[in-house]
Amino acid sequence: MALRSAGSGKVSRDAVHHPLFARFYARISVNAETRMGMGDIRERLLAGLSGRVIEIGAGNGLNFAHYPSAVSEVVAIEPERLLRKLAQESALRAGVPVDVVPGAAEALPVKSEAFDAVVLSLVLCSVRDVSRALGEVRRVLRPGGVVRFFEHGRGGGPAMHFTQRTLDRTVWPLLSGGCHVSRDPVAALRTAGFELGPYRQVMMPENGPVLPSSYCVLGTAWRPAEEQPS
């Protein structure tokens, strides 16, 4: 296993503590599997992966059942205690080996260049420092390794952008476990030095009211096989 001490970037075992939101998320996420089509999204997100995978912000582990058999191991990082416990229960039912461990996206407790793929699923919206978290993704991913992402963020026209920014400055992060709705995950990945592959916008729910959190993107990126000198 590729676990390590995070050294100077060490975080507590409970880097995130949102027990009320965690209970709410655990309920609505299970319902969303069929009612909002999240099960199909997870299948598309993970299809074709192989080798060693690290999933950052695993939540209650609903991705685990969708990993293909070519995946040899999943290290799933989840900082919130209740969600981590639920993820550990989900790991017992997974068809591939899954190890659920505490940790934060900004200081991953794993060795460098130890993984063939990184999975980001509705996590960049809530990390404290997006650029630092994506720097950690680059560190732990082997050169040429793949990033699969399903994230929500900025979308719609000027009125929706204004609404999203206003929510992020006021009540939304407080009510939603630190989530932000106006971030741009594709731009963040590009700025962090990843090569963007195909991606597409997905509305969640697909058929229903358009909410500030509805604008999602599903896609692929890669760590360049040959890093440019800084």
C-alpha positions in Angstrom: 0.0 0.0 0.0 1.2 3.5 -0.8 0.2 5.2 2.4 2.7 7.6 4.0 2.9 10.3 6.7 1.9 13.7 5.3 4.9 15.3 7.0 4.7 19.0 7.4 1.3 18.9 5.6 -0.1 16.5 8.2 -3.8 16.9 9.0 -5.9 15.6 11.8 -7.8 12.3 11.4 -11.0 14.4 11.1 -9.9 17.2 8.8 -13.6 17.9 8.0 -16.4 17.8 10.6 -19.9 18.4 9.2 -22.0 15.7 11.0 -25.4 17.2 10.2 -24.6 17.8 6.5 -23.0 14.3 6.4 -26.3 12.7 7.5 -28.3 14.7 5.0 -25.9 14.0 2.2 -25.9 10.2 3.0 -29.7 10.2 2.6 -30.1 12.3 -0.6 -27.1 10.7 -2.4 -28.7 7.2 -2.1 -32.0 8.6 -3.5 -30.1 10.3 -6.3 -28.7 7.0 -7.6 -31.9 6.2 -9.4 -34.1 9.4 -9.2 -31.4 11.7 -10.6 -29.5 9.1 -12.7 -26.3 9.3 -10.6 -25.8 5.5 -10.9 -25.4 6.0 -14.7 -23.0 8.9 -14.1 -20.8 6.8 -11.9 -20.7 4.1 -14.5 -19.5 6.5 -17.1 -17.1 8.2 -14.7 -15.2 5.0 -13.9 -15.6 3.0 -17.1 -12.3 1.6 -18.4 -10.1 2.4 -15.4 -7.4 -0.1 -14.4 -4.5 -0.5 -12.0 -4.2 1.4 -8.7 -6.7 4.2 -8.2 -7.0 6.9 -5.5 -10.5 8.4 -5.0 -10.4 11.8 -3.2 -13.4 12.7 -1.2 -15.1 9.3 -1.4 -18.2 10.4 0.6 -20.3 7.4 1.6 -18.7 5.2 -1.0 -21.3 5.0 -3.7 -18.7 4.9 -6.4 -17.2 1.6 -5.1 -19.8 -0.7 -6.7 -19.0 0.8 -10.1 -15.3 0.2 -10.3 -14.4 -2.2 -13.2 -12.6 -5.5 -12.4 -9.4 -4.3 -14.0 -8.9 -2.0 -11.0 -6.4 -3.7 -8.7 -6.9 -1.5 -5.7 -8.7 1.7 -4.6 -7.4 3.9 -1.9 -10.4 6.1 -0.9 -9.7 9.3 1.1 -12.6 10.7 3.1 -12.1 13.3 5.8 -15.6 13.3 7.4 -16.0 10.7 10.1 -19.6 9.7 9.5 -19.2 9.5 5.7 -15.9 7.6 6.2 -17.7 5.0 8.3 -20.4 4.6 5.7 -17.7 4.3 3.0 -16.0 1.6 5.0 -19.2 -0.4 5.0 -19.6 0.1 1.2 -16.0 -1.1 0.7 -17.0 -4.5 2.2 -19.5 -4.9 -0.6 -17.3 -3.7 -3.4 -16.1 -6.0 -6.2 -12.6 -4.7 -6.1 -10.2 -4.1 -3.0 -11.0 -0.8 -1.4 -9.1 0.8 1.5 -10.9 3.8 3.1 -8.6 6.1 5.0 -8.8 9.6 6.6 -7.1 12.5 5.0 -7.6 15.8 3.3 -7.3 16.6 -0.4 -4.6 19.2 0.4 -2.3 16.8 2.1 -2.9 13.3 0.8 -1.3 10.6 3.0 0.1 8.5 0.1 3.4 8.3 -1.7 4.2 10.3 -4.8 3.5 8.8 -8.3 1.9 5.8 -6.8 -1.4 5.7 -8.7 -2.5 5.0 -12.3 -5.7 7.1 -11.9 -7.3 9.7 -9.7 -11.1 10.0 -9.3 -12.6 13.4 -8.3 -16.3 13.1 -7.7 -18.2 16.2 -6.3 -15.2 17.1 -4.2 -13.5 20.2 -5.7 -16.5 22.3 -4.7 -15.7 21.8 -1.0 -12.0 21.6 -0.6 -10.4 24.6 1.2 -7.7 25.1 -1.3 -8.3 23.9 -4.9 -4.9 24.7 -6.3 -3.2 22.9 -3.4 -5.5 19.9 -3.8 -4.8 19.6 -7.5 -1.1 19.9 -6.8 -1.5 16.9 -4.6 -3.3 15.1 -7.4 -0.4 15.7 -9.7 2.0 14.5 -7.0 0.4 11.2 -6.4 -0.5 10.4 -10.0 2.2 8.8 -12.2 3.3 10.7 -15.3 0.7 10.0 -18.0 -1.9 8.9 -15.4 -5.5 9.8 -15.8 -7.9 11.9 -13.8 -11.6 11.2 -14.1 -13.8 14.0 -12.8 -17.5 14.7 -12.2 -17.9 18.1 -10.6 -20.4 20.9 -10.3 -19.7 24.6 -10.6 -20.3 27.8 -12.5 -22.9 27.7 -15.2 -25.8 29.5 -16.8 -25.9 33.2 -17.7 -25.0 36.4 -15.9 -27.9 36.2 -13.5 -27.1 32.7 -12.5 -23.4 33.6 -12.1 -24.4 36.4 -9.8 -26.6 34.2 -7.8 -23.9 31.5 -7.4 -21.3 34.1 -6.3 -23.7 35.6 -3.8 -24.5 32.2 -2.4 -20.8 31.3 -2.0 -20.2 34.5 -0.1 -23.1 34.0 2.3 -25.1 30.9 3.3 -24.3 28.1 0.9 -21.0 26.9 2.3 -22.4 27.0 5.9 -25.5 25.0 4.9 -23.7 22.5 2.5 -20.6 21.3 4.3 -18.3 23.8 2.8 -19.6 23.4 -0.8 -19.3 26.2 -3.3 -21.3 26.6 -6.5 -19.4 29.2 -8.5 -16.0 27.4 -8.9 -14.8 26.3 -12.3 -13.4 22.8 -12.1 -12.3 22.6 -15.8 -10.3 25.9 -15.5 -8.8 24.8 -12.3 -7.6 21.5 -13.8 -6.1 23.4 -16.8 -4.4 25.9 -14.5 -2.9 23.1 -12.4 -1.1 21.8 -15.5 -3.3 18.9 -16.5 -4.0 18.0 -20.1 -7.8 18.2 -20.7 -9.5 15.3 -22.6 -13.1 15.1 -23.6 -15.6 16.5 -21.2 -19.3 17.5 -21.3 -21.8 19.4 -19.3 -24.4 17.5 -17.4 -27.4 19.0 -15.7 -28.4 17.5 -12.4 -31.3 16.8 -12.2 -31.4 16.3 -16.0 -35.2 16.9 -16.1 -36.3 19.2 -13.3 -35.7 22.6 -11.8 -32.4 24.4 -12.6 -30.6 25.0 -9.4 -27.4 26.9 -8.6 -25.8 23.5 -8.1 -27.2 21.9 -11.3 -24.3 22.7 -13.6 -22.0 19.7 -13.7 -19.2 18.5 -15.9 -18.1 15.0 -16.6 -14.7 14.3 -18.2 -11.1 13.2 -18.3 -7.7 14.8 -17.9 -4.2 13.5 -17.7 -1.0 14.4 -15.9 1.5 15.1 -18.8 3.8 12.1 -19.5 6.7 14.5 -19.7 6.6 17.4 -17.3 7.8 20.8 -18.5 10.6 22.3 -16.4 9.5 25.1 -14.1 
